[in-house]
Amino acid sequence: MNAGRHKPGDRSDRPAAESPSRSTSPASTPTDSVSPESNRNGGRDYPDRETETRYRLLADKALDMISHHAPDGTYLWVSPSAETLLGYAPEKLVGTSAYDYFHPDDLAEVQRSHTTIMRGTEVYTVQYRIRRADQRYVWFETNSAVVRNETGDITEIIAISRDISDRKAYEQALQSSEERLKAAQQLGRMGNWELDVATLGIEWSEEVYRLFDRDPALGPPSFNETLGYYTPEDQARVRECLRQAIDTAGECELDLEVSLPSGRSAVLATLVRVSTDERGRAVRLYGTVQDITDRKAVERELADINARLQAEQQALERKNTALHEVLEQIENEKEAMLARVRDNLDQVVMPLLRSLEDRVGAAERELVGLVRGALSELSSPLVHELKGLAASLSPRELEICSMIRAGMSSKEIAAALATSEGTVRNQRKSIRRKLGIDHEQVNLRLFLQELDQARHRPRSKEWGS
């Protein structure tokens, strides 16, 4: 609304000729820019009765608020819609200044609009907040025009005002949404664009300018200029992508490397979609573009790491294969060496010991038998098998196991080891416990002999490994 140039409530400097009439009927006020004629009683008459009737109908039925003001902003007349829009009865407003109701933050803007209209602008539009009767502020949009007398002096201001609170709320919500979108695009380094299929005209969002290092003051580039950011190979890919999207009314995606004016390179992911008319013909292309340079660098780094890991795994597998081959070779060599030892014992040493037994007495013969038994163990895996079954067997227990296997009794073992027979029996019990022989019916000698014989066949589950 355009209001007067005086402070709210200030009436002292209003010219006498401009004193407002307190009538609330439009019959006593001007209707349009036609200068009203003064009568002998100082009132104002319409040029004709038909115009008066039309104006009264318009003012009474209009949803917008129509008001007449003195040049200083004082309400002279207000249409009935004021009660609906502001909660004031029209007669309560007449004689008050419009400045009494404006929001303090909007006073300067309203004053500028008033100055403009008083300088001769035919119609001026201003938006501002005005206080309702319930003390709430609502947004108004007012179109104002002045009424002049025969000499050209401004006598009144006519204003038509409407409530635009809903529009303002929508505009503010839209602005807030746009600001959030801009913030999100900056955060995600993503922008949106549009391309008119007929004219090839391009529109860019603010973030697209940043992604392409382009000054927004230059405006969006032409289609051919946009292609210039890409390599010749990628230019062909872009054209094919757009052609495919237009022909199929579908979408396509591309990851493209661009050379920017700053000299750096970037990888941009582009999504293209199509907008069609009622005939299904493509009229606009639109989509997004996002900087994925960092992501691509990470992907390349991960690919390099994965390739190195695969190469290292393959090298480790080759080493494991070679190690298995070496271990197998060592085992074969051990078997061959054991076979040679066994052959030497059987063919050279054992015959000598048997010959010695025939030449010595009974006591010495027993010792020779022990030596022969010990040498036999060199070619037998018994000790190894026993350690596999019970790693906790002591060296003395292993020695006793060899003697038991050879058929010696506890008494003979005690004599050979210079210990008591009871000690040997206790050690036999310890050996049975460590070998897991719980059943008393199992013969320890047979168990040990079977263990020796089983080295060339699968081991019994009962005795385990």
Buried (B, 14 or more C-beta within 10 A) or exposed (E): BBBBBBEBEBEEEBEEEBEBBEBBEBBBBBBEEEBBEEEEEEEBBBBEEEEBEEBBEBBEEBEBBBBBBBBBBBBBBBBBBBBEBBBBBBBBBBBBBBBBBBBEEBBEBBBEBBEBBBEEBEEBEBBBBBBBEEEEBBBBBBBBBBBBBEEEEBBBBBBBBBBBEEEBEEEEEEEEEEEEBBEEBEEEBBBBBBBEBEEEEBBBBEBBBBBBBBEEEEEBBEBEEBBEBBEEEBBEBBEEBBEBBBEEEEBBEBBBBBEBEEEEEBBBBBBBBBEEEEEEEBEBBBBBBBBBBEEBEEEEEEEEEEEEEEEEEEEEEEEEEEEEEEEEEEEEEEEEEBEEBBEEBEEEBBEEBEEBBEEEEEEEEBEBBBEBBEBBBEBBBBBEBBEEBBEEBEEEBBBBBBBBBBEBEBEBBBBBBEBEBEBBEEBBEBBBEBBEBEEEEEEBBEBBBBBBEBEEEEBEEEBEE
